[in-house]
């Protein structure tokens, strides 16, 4: 899937000042690595990974190997829709108080997977989950760039120095809630998370990793941020409500 994702970005993206840092498991087939080198040439930085899966540590390692002023974290199970997605996210990432910037992500059935994060005392979830593609959302919220509680790291942009200021992704959360933790650290530093509908991608969620959530990750996340989740509130209504077109 990483090759499909990269080829889609290369063919469709209208922003060309990109470097590609790929943290590749040692089980990645040789022909995939060869195709990546052929597709990306000197824009590719390949970082080997031979340890047990940890999204947080892999992303942190990728950042160290990168050179860009802005970081764009991207899962390998995505397919690009919007050619100008980088410009849309970058325009928000350059705002004075910008923390993380997120995109509109869809499941392969054309329903919404992510229109920002919503955090509350009892739950953290994706705004607009399973709403129809094209739905306006409450007060047109799915149609406009806006502040959100946080964003998924499946497609997230952040300024490099602010990533380091926040301490990066927490290794104690290897599989889940690492993006929530990062967004909450950014919030604690006084930065704001933004989301844009102008960057659209399909996200075949958890297609290349175990989707199960570990109890210890829940305990660690709520142990660290449970008292703060209730102070969030950019999302005005129950984030689980599904919004159909025109509603």
Backbone torsions as a table, in degrees:
resi	resn	phi	psi	omega
1	UNK	NA	-28.0	-179.3
2	UNK	-64.3	-36.1	179.2
3	UNK	-68.3	-41.4	177.2
4	UNK	-61.7	-43.2	-179.6
5	UNK	-63.1	-45.9	-179.1
6	UNK	-64.5	-45.4	-179.9
7	UNK	-62.2	-38.1	177.9
8	UNK	-64.1	-40.5	179.1
9	UNK	-66.7	-45.2	-178.9
10	UNK	-61.6	-41.7	-176.0
11	UNK	-76.0	-33.5	-170.1
12	UNK	-104.1	-28.2	-172.1
13	UNK	-71.2	132.7	-179.7
14	UNK	-90.8	-6.3	177.5
15	UNK	-98.6	123.1	-170.4
16	UNK	-109.1	-1.3	-179.6
17	UNK	-90.4	66.0	-176.3
18	UNK	-122.7	140.7	165.0
19	UNK	-111.9	148.8	-177.8
20	UNK	-113.8	112.6	176.7
21	UNK	-106.7	112.9	-177.0
22	UNK	-114.1	119.4	176.6
23	UNK	-92.3	103.1	-168.9
24	UNK	-104.0	128.0	174.0
25	UNK	-60.9	149.7	-179.5
26	UNK	-69.0	-8.1	175.9
27	UNK	-89.6	-1.6	178.9
28	UNK	-62.1	127.0	-177.3
29	UNK	-58.3	144.6	-178.5
30	UNK	-59.9	-36.1	-178.7
31	UNK	-68.6	-29.6	176.0
32	UNK	-68.0	-44.0	177.9
33	UNK	-61.2	-42.4	179.7
34	UNK	-63.4	-41.3	179.2
35	UNK	-67.1	-36.1	177.1
36	UNK	-64.2	-42.9	179.1
37	UNK	-64.0	-39.1	-179.6
38	UNK	-68.6	-39.1	-177.4
39	UNK	-72.1	-39.5	-170.9
40	UNK	-103.6	-22.1	178.9
41	UNK	58.2	-132.8	-176.2
42	UNK	-77.9	1.5	174.6
43	UNK	-84.1	-5.4	-176.6
44	UNK	-95.9	129.6	166.7
45	UNK	-116.4	115.6	-176.2
46	UNK	-102.0	122.5	-177.9
47	UNK	-114.2	118.6	-178.0
48	UNK	-75.9	147.0	177.5
49	UNK	-135.7	122.0	-176.5
50	UNK	-123.6	3.5	-177.7
51	UNK	-97.0	178.6	176.9
52	UNK	-59.4	149.7	-176.2
53	UNK	-57.5	131.2	170.2
54	UNK	-151.1	105.7	178.9
55	UNK	-56.4	-45.2	-176.3
56	UNK	-60.0	-48.7	-177.5
57	UNK	-69.8	-34.8	177.9
58	UNK	-65.7	-41.8	179.6
59	UNK	-68.1	-41.8	177.9
60	UNK	-60.7	-41.1	179.0
61	UNK	-65.5	-39.6	177.9
62	UNK	-63.1	-38.1	178.3
63	UNK	-62.2	-44.0	179.8
64	UNK	-59.6	-33.5	-178.7
65	UNK	-83.5	-6.8	-176.0
66	UNK	-93.2	168.8	-179.1
67	UNK	-125.9	-11.5	-171.7
68	UNK	-70.9	154.0	176.7
69	UNK	-72.7	-28.2	177.6
70	UNK	-120.5	139.4	-179.2
71	UNK	-105.3	136.9	176.7
72	UNK	-125.3	102.9	179.1
73	UNK	-81.3	134.8	-174.5
74	UNK	-148.4	127.0	174.7
75	UNK	-68.1	160.9	177.7
76	UNK	-84.0	-10.4	-178.4
77	UNK	-99.3	52.5	-179.9
78	UNK	-128.9	160.3	175.4
79	UNK	-138.4	122.7	-173.7
80	UNK	-72.2	139.6	174.9
81	UNK	-112.0	-50.7	-173.4
82	UNK	-90.1	116.5	-179.8
83	UNK	-61.5	-31.8	-177.4
84	UNK	-100.5	30.8	-176.9
85	UNK	-61.7	-39.0	-178.5
86	UNK	-64.5	-45.6	179.5
87	UNK	-61.1	-39.9	-179.5
88	UNK	-62.5	-42.3	-179.3
89	UNK	-75.8	-38.1	-178.4
90	UNK	-65.5	-34.7	179.9
91	UNK	-62.0	-31.2	177.6
92	UNK	-85.4	-36.3	-178.9
93	UNK	-64.5	-20.8	-179.8
94	UNK	-88.1	-4.2	177.9
95	UNK	-65.2	149.5	-172.6
96	UNK	-56.1	-35.5	-176.3
97	UNK	-105.7	14.7	-173.9
98	UNK	-66.9	130.8	169.9
99	UNK	-101.9	-103.1	176.5
100	UNK	-92.6	154.7	175.1
101	UNK	-127.4	131.2	-177.9
102	UNK	-118.3	170.9	-174.9
103	UNK	-123.1	167.9	172.7
104	UNK	-82.6	118.2	-179.8
105	UNK	-115.3	141.2	-179.9
106	UNK	-120.7	146.7	166.2
107	UNK	-71.1	169.0	-178.3
108	UNK	-72.2	-5.8	175.3
109	UNK	-95.8	14.6	178.5
110	UNK	64.3	32.6	167.3
111	UNK	-110.9	159.4	-174.9
112	UNK	-72.7	132.0	171.5
113	UNK	-100.4	-35.5	-176.2
114	UNK	-151.4	121.1	170.4
115	UNK	-127.7	40.5	-175.2
116	UNK	106.7	164.5	174.2
117	UNK	-97.2	149.2	171.2
118	UNK	-125.5	128.7	-177.9
119	UNK	-116.3	135.9	176.5
120	UNK	-142.9	174.8	-179.5
121	UNK	-54.5	-39.4	-169.5
122	UNK	-97.5	-16.7	-171.7
123	UNK	-160.3	156.2	165.6
124	UNK	-123.6	135.6	-173.3
125	UNK	-153.7	173.4	175.7
126	UNK	-88.5	130.7	174.6
127	UNK	-65.8	137.6	174.7
128	UNK	75.7	15.1	-174.2
129	UNK	-53.9	123.5	178.1
130	UNK	69.8	12.9	171.3
131	UNK	-69.0	156.0	177.5
132	UNK	-65.4	141.5	170.7
133	UNK	-61.6	131.7	-176.3
134	UNK	97.3	-8.7	177.1
135	UNK	-64.5	143.5	-178.8
136	UNK	-79.7	-26.7	-174.9
137	UNK	75.9	172.2	-179.3
138	UNK	-65.1	127.4	-179.1
139	UNK	56.7	29.5	177.9
140	UNK	71.1	24.9	-173.0
141	UNK	-64.7	-23.9	-179.3
142	UNK	-84.5	-1.9	-174.8
143	UNK	-106.6	-8.1	-171.9
144	UNK	-127.2	152.0	171.2
145	UNK	-70.7	138.2	-173.7
146	UNK	-158.9	167.8	174.1
147	UNK	-79.4	144.8	178.5
148	UNK	-137.4	167.3	177.5
149	UNK	-66.7	-34.3	-179.5
150	UNK	-175.7	-173.5	-178.2
151	UNK	-143.2	156.9	175.5
152	UNK	-79.0	142.8	178.0
153	UNK	-78.6	1.5	174.0
154	UNK	-61.9	-28.7	173.3
155	UNK	-155.8	97.8	-173.3
156	UNK	-142.0	134.1	174.8
157	UNK	-112.4	144.7	178.5
158	UNK	-155.2	146.2	177.5
159	UNK	-68.8	137.6	-172.3
160	UNK	-55.6	-49.5	-175.6
161	UNK	-66.6	-28.3	178.7
162	UNK	-76.2	-30.6	173.9
163	UNK	-60.8	-45.8	179.5
164	UNK	-69.7	-36.5	177.5
165	UNK	-58.8	-37.4	-179.8
166	UNK	-82.1	-7.8	179.6
167	UNK	88.1	10.1	177.7
168	UNK	69.2	-162.5	177.3
169	UNK	-78.2	142.6	-177.0
170	UNK	-82.3	119.5	179.4
171	UNK	-62.0	-20.6	178.6
172	UNK	-72.0	-6.2	176.2
173	UNK	-122.7	79.1	-172.4
174	UNK	-72.6	-29.8	-171.8
175	UNK	-119.5	-34.3	-173.8
176	UNK	-138.8	153.3	177.3
177	UNK	66.2	5.3	177.8
178	UNK	-66.3	-33.7	177.1
179	UNK	-72.8	-38.1	175.7
180	UNK	-60.1	-45.7	179.8
181	UNK	-60.4	-44.2	179.2
182	UNK	-63.7	-43.7	179.8
183	UNK	-63.2	-39.3	179.0
184	UNK	-68.5	-35.3	175.4
185	UNK	-65.4	-39.8	177.3
186	UNK	-64.1	-42.2	178.0
187	UNK	-60.6	-41.7	-178.9
188	UNK	-64.6	-26.9	178.0
189	UNK	-84.0	-3.8	177.6
190	UNK	96.2	8.9	178.7
191	UNK	-92.1	164.0	-174.4
192	UNK	-118.6	136.8	173.8
193	UNK	-88.7	135.2	178.6
194	UNK	-119.7	158.2	178.0
195	UNK	-138.1	143.3	179.3
196	UNK	-129.5	137.6	174.1
197	UNK	-83.2	-5.2	-176.8
198	UNK	-81.6	-8.9	174.3
199	UNK	-112.4	107.5	-175.2
200	UNK	-118.6	135.0	177.8
201	UNK	-145.2	153.0	165.5
202	UNK	-83.8	140.9	176.5
203	UNK	-129.4	110.6	179.9
204	UNK	-85.9	74.4	-164.1
205	UNK	-52.2	131.3	176.7
206	UNK	58.5	26.6	179.8
207	UNK	-71.1	-20.8	-176.5
208	UNK	-122.8	18.7	174.8
209	UNK	-154.8	167.8	178.5
210	UNK	-70.0	120.3	-175.6
211	UNK	-82.6	-3.5	-175.9
212	UNK	-67.4	143.6	178.6
213	UNK	-100.2	127.2	-179.3
214	UNK	-82.1	142.5	-179.2
215	UNK	-60.8	-36.1	-177.8
216	UNK	-67.9	-28.5	177.1
217	UNK	-70.7	-36.0	174.7
218	UNK	-63.6	-47.9	-178.6
219	UNK	-60.9	-42.2	-178.5
220	UNK	-68.4	-40.1	-178.6
221	UNK	-67.4	-48.0	-179.7
222	UNK	-73.0	-28.8	175.5
223	UNK	-64.9	-32.7	-179.0
224	UNK	-86.2	-39.8	-168.9
225	UNK	-123.7	-0.9	-174.4
226	UNK	-52.9	-41.2	-179.4
227	UNK	-71.0	-19.5	-177.6
228	UNK	-94.9	-23.8	-178.1
229	UNK	-56.3	-38.2	-178.2
230	UNK	-68.0	-15.7	179.1
231	UNK	-84.6	-13.1	176.7
232	UNK	-75.0	168.7	179.2
233	UNK	165.2	35.0	174.8
234	UNK	-71.0	-22.5	-179.9
235	UNK	-92.8	119.1	-168.2
236	UNK	-78.7	-16.4	-175.7
237	UNK	-134.2	178.1	179.4
238	UNK	-54.4	118.2	-176.1
239	UNK	-67.8	-12.7	-179.4
240	UNK	-82.7	-12.4	-178.5
241	UNK	-63.8	135.2	178.8
242	UNK	-94.6	133.5	-177.3
243	UNK	-113.4	120.7	178.2
244	UNK	-87.8	168.2	-178.6
245	UNK	-55.8	131.7	177.6
246	UNK	81.9	0.0	-178.0
247	UNK	-112.7	NA	NA
